[in-house]
Structures are given as structure tokens and as C-alpha cells.
Amino acid sequence: MWRTELWHPLVVHFPIALLLVGTGIRLLGALYEHGSRLEAFVPAGRLLIGLGTVGAWIAVYTGTLADAEVVRSLCDPTVVEAHEYWAYWVAGLFTAGGIVDAVVWSGRVSLPARRVLLVLLAGCLLAGSAGVTYVGHLGARLVYQQGAAVHHPGPDCAAFE
């Protein structure tokens, strides 16, 4: 449990769920923002995306720690490099989306600018969500194809007795 490379899989699943669900809720709320019963989706989506973004940066950090431990045992280390590269992009896209959403929330923009910002926000969130799925795919390749951070018991399984 205290192996450094185990912190990343422990942390990473929370931002995945928060960002994907938060994106859906925030975009649904943006469609029905004013005077609708779905108006509450906007702050709920913002909260989930904010928590998920913080979690994404924590996942990037723990992934960097895990990289130092697992890269030596990988057959194809280019996958971990791509995983890390796209993870930075995902965290950056959701950070940018959060900044854009904060500007929209401030109410200090005109209606035409607000519409442009909402389109930009949707682009950041949708691109970030696509990125989350790709980064997850790369992470799955690391674990299931190369055994990254996976403990392999001895042939007699004596460690479990």
C-alpha cells in the first residue's frame, strides 16, 4: 500500500468521474440556464469540474511519482510518455475551462461575449473529456499490456499464505 506508484491509481479515478459527470451537468445547465428547473445544474457542474480539475493536477503529480518507479520495468516507455503528455493537456484544458467559466460567472461580460465564452467553455470541456478517455486508454495499456505497477507473485504464491 505504501509503494509510491500505487498512489496514482488510488487518486486518478476520482477526477475521471468528477470531470466527465461535471462536464455533462455543466453543459446541460448551460442549455437551460435562465428560468429553468435545470438552472441548479450550473453551480453543480462548476463544483464537480472544479474538484475534478484539482484532482486532475493531483493525479498528474502522483503519476509523475509513479513514472519514476515503473518506467524501468516497461517494454515500451513511449506509452507512459504519451500518457503523461496528454494528462497535462487534459488538466490544462479543464483549468482553462474553469477560468472561462469564472469570467462568465462574474457577469462582467456583454451578452455577445458571454455566448462566445460559453462556446469556448463547451470546447474546453468537450476536448478535455475526450482527452480524459484517451489518457485513460493509455493508462489501461500501461497496466494491462505492460503490467505497470502490478505486483507479480512468485510461482508458488507463497506470499499469500
trRosetta pair geometry for C-beta under 8 A, 3 or more apart (Angstrom, degrees):
i j d omega theta_ij theta_ji phi_ij phi_ji
1 6 6.5 -130 -152 102 33 156
2 6 7.7 69 68 48 5 128
3 6 4.7 86 72 -7 90 110
3 69 7.3 134 171 -174 96 163
3 149 7.5 156 119 -153 130 94
4 7 6.3 -42 -171 5 44 112
4 65 5.1 -120 171 155 111 109
4 66 6.5 -172 125 -87 83 53
4 68 7.5 -26 111 68 143 105
4 69 5.5 161 75 -40 109 143
5 8 6.5 -38 -171 17 50 112
5 65 7.3 -160 -85 118 47 82
5 66 4.0 95 -132 -135 70 84
5 69 4.2 -121 -52 77 115 140
5 70 5.3 110 -128 -41 144 105
5 148 7.7 -136 -180 160 134 82
5 149 4.1 -154 138 -111 125 116
6 9 6.4 -56 -159 42 50 100
6 10 6.2 53 147 -24 73 112
6 66 7.9 149 -13 -104 21 110
6 149 6.5 163 -74 -179 58 125
7 10 5.5 -64 -151 40 34 117
7 11 6.0 21 159 -13 72 114
7 62 4.5 -126 113 -150 103 123
7 65 6.5 5 57 82 126 137
7 66 7.0 -151 55 -59 80 101
8 11 6.1 -67 -144 41 26 102
8 12 5.7 24 167 -32 67 116
8 59 6.6 85 -150 -155 73 68
8 62 4.2 174 -85 126 66 103
8 63 4.8 98 -127 -81 129 56
8 65 7.1 -173 -51 65 102 92
8 66 4.2 -50 -13 -27 139 145
8 149 7.6 -156 52 -52 115 170
9 12 5.9 -49 -123 28 30 113
9 13 7.3 34 -179 -27 59 100
9 143 7.8 81 -88 -86 132 139
9 149 7.1 -177 -15 100 123 147
10 13 8.0 -81 174 16 18 100
10 62 7.9 -105 55 172 87 160
11 14 6.6 -64 -176 26 48 110
11 15 7.7 22 150 -2 78 104
11 55 6.9 -173 172 -164 90 86
11 58 5.5 -120 179 123 139 107
11 59 5.2 -171 115 -90 108 72
11 62 5.1 116 35 23 144 159
12 15 6.6 -63 -161 41 43 100
12 16 6.4 45 150 -25 73 109
12 59 4.3 97 -103 -134 74 123
12 62 7.4 -135 -51 76 88 124
12 63 7.3 73 -79 -62 123 104
12 139 7.2 -178 145 -137 161 164
13 16 5.5 -52 -149 33 39 118
13 17 6.4 32 159 -14 69 105
14 17 6.2 -62 -151 40 29 104
14 18 6.0 22 158 -14 67 114
14 52 7.6 -159 133 -113 73 66
14 55 5.0 -119 101 -153 104 151
15 18 5.5 -58 -134 45 35 110
15 19 5.6 30 169 -19 72 111
15 51 7.9 -156 -104 125 70 68
15 52 4.5 115 -147 -160 69 69
15 53 7.5 130 -140 -55 114 13
15 54 7.9 -155 -95 73 113 50
15 55 3.3 -173 -67 106 100 112
15 56 4.4 161 -176 -62 154 65
15 58 7.5 167 -39 52 131 94
15 59 5.5 -110 27 -17 139 135
16 19 6.4 -62 -144 38 19 103
16 20 6.4 7 163 -9 59 114
16 52 8.0 -171 1 -147 10 110
16 132 5.8 145 -131 -176 74 119
16 136 6.3 81 -123 -80 134 125
17 20 6.3 -64 -143 41 25 103
17 21 5.9 11 167 -4 65 116
17 52 7.8 -146 79 -106 50 113
18 21 6.4 -64 -139 47 21 101
18 22 5.5 22 163 -20 63 120
18 48 5.0 -165 -168 -176 80 81
18 49 7.3 167 147 -86 91 25
18 51 5.3 -108 -164 93 151 98
18 52 3.2 -170 105 -76 110 101
18 55 6.2 101 39 33 142 145
19 22 5.7 -54 -132 43 23 113
19 23 6.2 30 162 -25 61 104
19 48 7.6 177 -81 142 25 91
19 49 6.4 72 -122 -123 60 63
19 52 3.7 169 -58 161 73 147
19 53 7.2 108 -92 -59 105 57
19 55 8.0 -139 -36 68 100 113
19 56 6.7 54 -55 -58 139 121
19 90 7.9 57 167 171 169 110
19 94 6.0 -67 -129 -101 122 147
19 128 6.6 -108 179 136 126 115
19 129 6.8 -175 137 -94 98 72
19 132 5.7 174 95 -79 133 152
20 23 5.9 -50 -148 29 26 111
20 24 6.9 23 154 -13 59 105
20 129 5.7 105 -111 -135 70 101
20 132 6.2 -142 -63 94 96 155
21 24 5.8 -57 -154 37 34 110
21 25 6.2 27 154 -14 68 110
21 48 5.9 -95 94 178 92 152
22 25 5.8 -59 -142 42 31 108
22 26 5.8 28 161 -19 68 110
22 45 5.2 120 -169 -157 67 61
22 46 7.8 167 -166 -28 110 6
22 47 7.6 -142 -122 78 116 52
22 48 3.0 -166 -89 105 106 110
22 49 4.0 175 146 -55 139 68
22 51 7.8 176 -69 50 147 88
22 52 5.5 -143 12 0 145 139
23 26 5.9 -57 -139 39 25 107
23 27 6.1 18 164 -12 63 111
23 45 7.4 99 -94 -158 9 108
23 49 6.8 99 -64 -89 58 109
23 125 4.4 157 -132 176 102 110
23 126 7.1 140 -174 -75 132 46
23 128 7.1 -172 -86 79 136 106
23 129 4.9 -104 46 -65 174 127
24 27 6.3 -62 -144 41 23 104
24 28 6.2 22 159 -17 62 111
24 45 7.8 -148 76 -115 43 112
25 28 5.8 -58 -145 39 28 111
25 29 6.2 29 155 -19 64 109
25 41 5.0 -151 180 -165 81 95
25 44 5.5 -82 156 104 141 104
25 45 3.9 -169 102 -82 92 93
25 48 6.4 79 48 30 135 144
26 29 5.6 -57 -149 38 29 113
26 30 6.4 34 152 -25 64 103
26 41 7.1 -177 -94 146 25 90
26 42 6.7 68 -137 -133 63 46
26 44 8.0 -152 -72 85 64 66
26 45 2.7 166 -68 157 71 142
26 46 6.4 111 -106 -52 114 53
26 48 7.6 -142 -39 58 102 106
26 49 5.9 6 -39 -29 146 133
26 101 7.6 -49 -163 -111 138 143
26 121 7.9 -111 143 153 125 119
26 125 6.5 -143 79 -119 129 160
27 30 5.4 -46 -146 30 36 115
27 31 6.9 40 153 -23 62 99
27 45 7.4 172 -2 -143 46 157
27 122 6.0 88 -115 -118 108 92
27 125 6.4 -170 -56 99 109 149
27 126 7.8 67 -78 -60 148 92
28 31 5.9 -51 -157 27 35 113
28 32 7.0 -13 160 21 65 104
28 38 6.4 -101 140 -177 94 134
28 41 5.4 -77 92 163 95 160
28 45 7.6 169 46 -65 81 138
29 32 6.7 -83 -147 59 31 78
29 33 6.1 67 155 -91 69 73
29 38 5.8 -158 -110 148 58 93
29 39 6.9 84 -154 -146 92 22
29 40 7.5 -113 -117 83 119 31
29 41 3.0 -160 -75 96 104 100
29 42 3.9 -176 152 -61 138 60
29 44 7.3 162 -59 49 146 91
29 45 5.3 -147 16 0 134 133
30 33 5.7 -1 -141 -53 31 113
30 42 6.9 107 -65 -101 56 94
30 118 5.8 153 -164 -157 131 117
30 121 7.5 173 -94 94 155 131
30 122 7.1 -139 80 -71 162 103
31 38 7.8 -13 74 106 84 146
32 36 3.9 -70 165 67 103 167
32 37 8.0 -19 143 54 134 54
32 38 4.1 55 88 66 132 127
32 39 7.0 -107 121 -62 84 56
32 41 7.5 64 65 34 101 130
33 36 7.1 85 61 28 11 112
33 38 8.0 -68 -77 99 27 90
33 39 6.1 76 -170 -119 39 75
33 42 5.9 62 -125 -62 91 134
34 39 7.0 66 -106 -102 15 114
35 39 7.1 122 21 -60 11 131
36 39 5.2 147 66 -40 69 84
37 40 7.6 -30 166 10 51 100
38 41 4.9 -11 177 -3 80 123
39 42 6.3 -32 -177 6 51 111
40 43 6.6 -53 -163 41 53 97
40 44 6.1 50 145 -17 75 115
41 44 5.5 -67 -145 47 35 113
41 45 5.7 38 159 -24 73 109
42 45 6.0 -57 -146 35 23 108
42 46 6.5 24 155 -18 60 107
43 46 5.4 -52 -145 37 36 115
43 47 6.3 39 156 -22 67 103
44 47 5.8 -53 -150 34 30 111
44 48 6.5 26 155 -14 64 107
45 48 5.8 -56 -146 39 32 108
45 49 6.0 26 158 -14 67 110
46 49 5.9 -60 -144 42 27 107
46 50 6.0 29 157 -22 64 109
46 101 6.1 179 -114 151 100 142
46 105 7.3 64 -110 -73 153 142
47 50 5.7 -55 -146 36 27 112
47 51 6.4 22 159 -12 64 107
48 51 6.0 -57 -146 41 29 106
48 52 6.0 28 155 -18 64 113
49 52 5.5 -56 -140 42 29 113
49 53 6.1 35 157 -26 65 104
49 94 6.4 -158 -172 -162 93 105
49 97 6.8 -90 176 109 139 121
49 98 6.4 -177 129 -83 110 91
49 101 7.5 91 88 9 146 164
49 125 7.3 -57 -117 -114 138 109
50 53 5.8 -52 -146 30 27 111
50 54 6.8 25 155 -13 61 103
50 98 6.2 108 -96 -124 71 126
51 54 5.9 -55 -153 37 33 109
51 55 6.2 32 149 -16 65 111
52 55 5.3 -58 -147 42 33 115
52 56 6.2 42 152 -29 67 100
52 94 6.7 -99 106 -172 100 154
53 56 5.4 -44 -146 27 33 115
53 57 6.9 30 155 -14 62 99
53 91 6.8 113 -156 -151 70 68
53 94 4.4 -162 -100 127 98 118
53 95 5.8 135 -164 -75 128 61
53 98 5.6 -44 -33 -40 170 141
54 57 6.1 -56 -156 36 33 107
54 58 6.5 32 147 -16 65 106
55 58 5.4 -54 -147 38 36 113
55 59 6.2 41 152 -22 68 104
56 59 5.5 -51 -148 36 32 114
56 60 6.5 38 150 -22 64 100
56 87 7.6 -176 -176 -174 91 83
56 90 6.2 -132 -160 115 136 100
56 91 4.2 178 130 -101 117 88
56 94 6.1 105 20 51 159 144
57 60 5.4 -44 -148 31 36 115
57 61 6.5 39 151 -19 63 102
57 91 5.3 115 -74 -155 66 136
57 95 7.9 68 -59 -67 116 119
58 61 5.6 -53 -151 36 34 113
58 62 6.3 26 154 -11 68 106
59 62 5.9 -54 -139 43 31 104
59 63 5.9 38 155 -24 64 108
59 87 7.0 -127 113 -164 103 126
59 91 7.9 -170 62 -74 97 120
60 63 5.6 -56 -146 37 27 116
60 64 6.6 32 153 -23 62 101
60 84 7.7 99 -146 -149 81 73
60 87 5.2 162 -100 137 88 117
60 88 6.3 94 -131 -83 136 62
60 91 5.5 -45 -38 -32 137 155
61 64 5.8 -52 -155 29 31 111
61 65 6.9 29 148 -15 63 102
62 65 5.4 -48 -152 36 40 115
62 66 6.3 41 149 -19 68 104
63 66 5.5 -52 -143 39 35 111
63 67 6.2 48 152 -33 65 99
63 83 7.4 -141 -170 128 136 108
63 84 6.3 174 133 -103 125 84
63 87 6.2 -6 57 120 167 175
64 67 5.5 -41 -148 21 32 120
64 68 7.3 37 154 -21 58 96
64 84 7.2 90 -84 -131 71 122
65 68 6.2 -53 -165 24 34 111
65 69 7.4 18 146 -7 62 108
66 69 5.8 -67 -159 41 42 107
66 70 5.7 5 161 2 81 117
66 148 7.9 73 157 161 115 112
66 149 6.2 -30 -161 -70 115 137
67 70 6.6 -71 -128 48 25 89
67 71 5.4 32 -180 -39 67 114
67 80 5.9 140 -125 168 95 128
67 84 6.5 22 -81 -72 144 135
68 71 7.0 -29 -115 14 13 111
69 72 7.7 -78 167 20 29 103
69 149 7.1 66 102 -93 117 91
70 73 5.8 -71 -163 43 56 103
70 74 6.4 63 145 -42 83 103
70 80 7.2 172 96 -100 107 148
70 142 7.6 68 135 176 144 119
70 148 4.5 60 179 -158 143 89
70 149 5.1 -56 -85 -50 132 80
71 74 5.7 -49 -150 14 39 119
71 77 5.2 57 -160 -128 91 118
71 80 5.7 -135 -101 73 90 163
73 146 7.9 135 116 157 81 99
73 147 7.4 -81 134 94 118 97
73 148 7.3 149 82 -114 106 55
74 77 4.8 122 85 -78 127 67
74 79 7.2 -143 -175 49 140 105
74 80 6.2 -144 -38 -19 172 125
74 142 7.2 -43 -113 -143 126 85
74 146 5.0 25 -136 170 81 143
74 148 6.2 8 -85 -87 103 97
75 146 5.6 -146 24 -126 91 104
76 79 5.3 67 108 -10 102 105
76 146 6.6 -125 39 -86 83 136
77 80 5.4 -46 -162 34 62 111
77 81 6.5 66 142 -22 76 100
78 81 5.3 -52 -151 36 41 117
78 82 6.3 41 152 -19 70 102
79 82 5.8 -53 -149 38 33 109
79 83 6.2 38 150 -24 65 107
79 138 5.9 177 -176 -163 86 91
79 141 5.5 -122 -162 108 142 123
79 142 5.7 178 121 -76 122 83
79 146 7.0 172 55 -11 146 146
80 83 5.3 -49 -144 35 34 118
80 84 6.3 34 156 -17 65 104
80 142 6.0 86 -80 -107 80 129
80 148 7.3 143 -81 -108 114 148
81 84 5.9 -56 -149 38 29 108
81 85 6.2 32 153 -22 64 108
82 85 5.5 -52 -143 36 32 115
82 86 6.2 20 163 -9 67 108
82 138 5.6 -143 102 -132 101 145
83 86 6.5 -63 -146 42 22 100
83 87 6.2 27 154 -25 61 111
83 135 6.1 100 -152 -152 66 73
83 138 4.0 -172 -89 126 86 128
83 139 5.8 115 -141 -67 129 65
83 142 6.3 -15 -49 -37 159 133
84 87 5.5 -54 -145 32 30 116
84 88 6.8 33 157 -19 63 100
85 88 6.2 -58 -163 30 29 109
85 89 6.9 25 145 -15 63 106
86 89 5.2 -49 -150 36 43 117
86 90 6.3 47 151 -23 70 100
86 131 5.8 -168 178 -162 98 95
86 134 5.8 -96 174 105 156 112
86 135 4.8 -162 108 -81 112 91
86 138 6.7 129 44 8 135 150
87 90 5.7 -49 -147 34 33 112
87 91 6.4 30 156 -14 65 105
87 135 5.1 112 -78 -139 71 139
88 91 5.9 -56 -146 41 31 108
88 92 6.0 31 155 -19 65 112
89 92 5.6 -60 -146 41 28 113
89 93 6.2 31 157 -23 66 105
89 131 5.7 -136 104 -143 104 147
90 93 5.8 -52 -146 33 29 110
90 94 6.6 18 159 -9 63 106
90 128 5.5 104 -151 -152 67 75
90 131 4.0 -172 -87 120 91 125
90 132 5.5 116 -143 -69 139 63
90 135 5.6 -67 -22 -19 147 146
91 94 6.2 -60 -148 42 29 104
91 95 6.2 33 152 -22 64 109
92 95 5.5 -54 -144 36 31 114
92 96 6.2 32 156 -18 66 104
93 96 5.7 -53 -148 37 30 111
93 97 6.3 33 151 -20 63 106
93 124 5.1 174 -180 -164 82 78
93 125 7.9 168 145 -75 104 22
93 127 5.4 -132 -150 96 148 102
93 128 3.8 -171 106 -78 124 96
93 131 6.3 133 23 20 148 150
94 97 5.3 -48 -143 37 36 117
94 98 6.4 43 153 -23 64 101
94 124 7.0 143 -91 155 30 103
94 125 7.4 70 -108 -106 71 58
94 128 4.7 114 -58 -148 81 155
95 98 5.6 -52 -152 33 31 113
95 99 6.7 31 150 -18 63 102
96 99 5.7 -53 -151 34 34 111
96 100 6.4 34 152 -17 66 105
96 124 5.2 -145 94 -129 100 138
97 100 5.6 -53 -146 38 33 111
97 101 6.1 32 155 -19 66 107
97 121 5.5 96 -149 -147 83 67
97 124 3.4 -178 -73 114 96 133
97 125 5.2 111 -134 -59 153 74
97 128 6.4 -79 -15 -14 140 146
98 101 5.6 -54 -143 39 30 111
98 102 6.4 35 154 -24 63 103
99 102 5.6 -51 -150 31 31 113
99 103 6.8 33 151 -18 62 101
100 103 5.7 -54 -156 33 34 111
100 104 6.5 34 148 -17 66 104
100 117 5.5 178 -174 -169 98 92
100 120 5.4 -144 -142 106 152 111
100 121 4.7 -164 111 -80 128 84
100 124 6.4 157 22 5 141 149
101 104 5.4 -50 -147 37 38 113
101 105 6.0 38 153 -21 68 107
101 121 5.5 97 -69 -125 80 131
102 105 5.5 -53 -142 39 31 113
102 106 6.5 45 153 -35 62 98
103 106 5.7 -43 -152 16 32 118
103 108 7.6 -86 -166 56 68 94
103 109 6.4 57 154 -34 93 133
103 117 6.1 -126 94 -146 114 149
104 109 6.9 -56 -109 34 46 135
104 114 6.0 100 -133 -142 86 81
104 117 5.0 -180 -73 118 99 132
104 118 6.4 96 -112 -70 145 75
104 121 6.7 -31 -21 -46 145 146
106 109 7.3 85 73 -11 98 89
109 113 4.2 -119 178 97 108 121
109 114 5.1 146 101 -64 113 75
109 117 6.4 51 115 -9 170 145
110 113 4.7 88 55 14 79 105
110 114 6.8 -134 97 -12 38 89
111 114 5.4 -50 -143 32 31 117
111 115 6.7 34 157 -21 63 100
112 115 5.8 -51 -153 30 34 112
112 116 6.7 32 151 -15 65 103
113 116 5.6 -53 -151 37 37 112
113 117 6.2 36 151 -19 68 107
114 117 5.7 -56 -146 39 30 111
114 118 6.3 33 154 -22 65 104
115 118 5.7 -52 -147 33 31 111
115 119 6.7 31 153 -17 63 102
116 119 5.8 -55 -154 35 33 110
116 120 6.4 33 149 -17 65 107
117 120 5.4 -52 -147 39 35 114
117 121 6.1 42 151 -24 66 103
118 121 5.4 -46 -144 34 33 117
118 122 6.4 37 153 -20 63 101
119 122 5.7 -50 -148 35 32 112
119 123 6.5 35 150 -20 62 104
120 123 5.6 -53 -151 35 32 114
120 124 6.5 33 153 -18 65 103
121 124 5.8 -54 -149 35 31 110
121 125 6.2 23 156 -13 66 109
122 125 5.9 -59 -143 42 30 107
122 126 5.9 22 161 -13 67 112
123 126 6.1 -59 -138 42 25 103
123 127 5.9 20 164 -12 64 112
124 127 6.1 -60 -141 43 22 105
124 128 5.9 24 158 -20 62 114
125 128 5.6 -56 -143 39 26 114
125 129 6.3 28 156 -21 63 106
126 129 5.6 -51 -145 34 31 112
126 130 6.5 33 153 -17 63 102
127 130 5.7 -51 -149 37 33 111
127 131 6.3 36 150 -20 64 107
128 131 5.4 -55 -149 38 32 116
128 132 6.4 41 151 -27 65 98
129 132 5.5 -41 -148 25 35 115
129 133 7.0 33 153 -15 61 99
130 133 6.0 -56 -158 34 34 109
130 134 6.6 29 148 -14 67 107
131 134 5.6 -57 -146 40 36 109
131 135 6.0 34 157 -18 71 106
132 135 5.9 -54 -143 39 28 108
132 136 6.2 31 155 -20 62 109
133 136 5.6 -54 -147 38 29 114
133 137 6.4 36 151 -24 63 103
134 137 5.4 -48 -149 31 34 115
134 138 6.6 33 152 -16 65 102
135 138 5.7 -52 -150 37 34 111
135 139 6.3 37 149 -20 65 105
136 139 5.5 -52 -146 37 33 114
136 140 6.3 36 153 -21 65 103
137 140 5.7 -53 -150 34 30 112
137 141 6.6 34 149 -21 63 102
138 141 5.5 -50 -152 32 35 115
138 142 6.7 39 149 -22 64 100
139 142 5.5 -50 -153 30 35 114
139 143 6.5 22 155 -9 67 106
140 143 6.0 -60 -145 43 33 103
140 144 5.5 -4 172 11 73 117
141 144 6.8 -65 -119 53 20 86
141 145 4.9 -17 -167 20 63 126
141 146 7.1 42 144 0 66 101
142 145 7.3 -21 -70 50 7 87
142 146 5.5 -49 -156 49 43 116
142 148 4.0 -15 158 7 95 145
143 146 7.5 1 -33 56 5 73
143 147 7.1 36 -168 -118 39 18
143 148 5.3 -79 -84 51 49 90
143 149 7.1 -43 -108 52 86 93
143 150 6.4 111 -157 -48 76 114
147 150 4.4 -97 -165 45 75 123
147 152 6.9 9 -169 -54 140 114
153 157 5.2 47 134 -115 140 61
153 158 7.9 173 180 40 106 53
153 159 5.0 -138 -135 37 103 124
153 160 6.6 -11 -129 -25 154 105
154 157 6.7 -156 71 -58 72 23
154 158 5.8 -13 61 27 129 94
154 159 6.4 129 14 -18 96 103
157 160 5.1 -28 168 27 93 116
157 161 7.5 112 121 -36 77 87
158 161 5.7 -43 -160 9 50 117
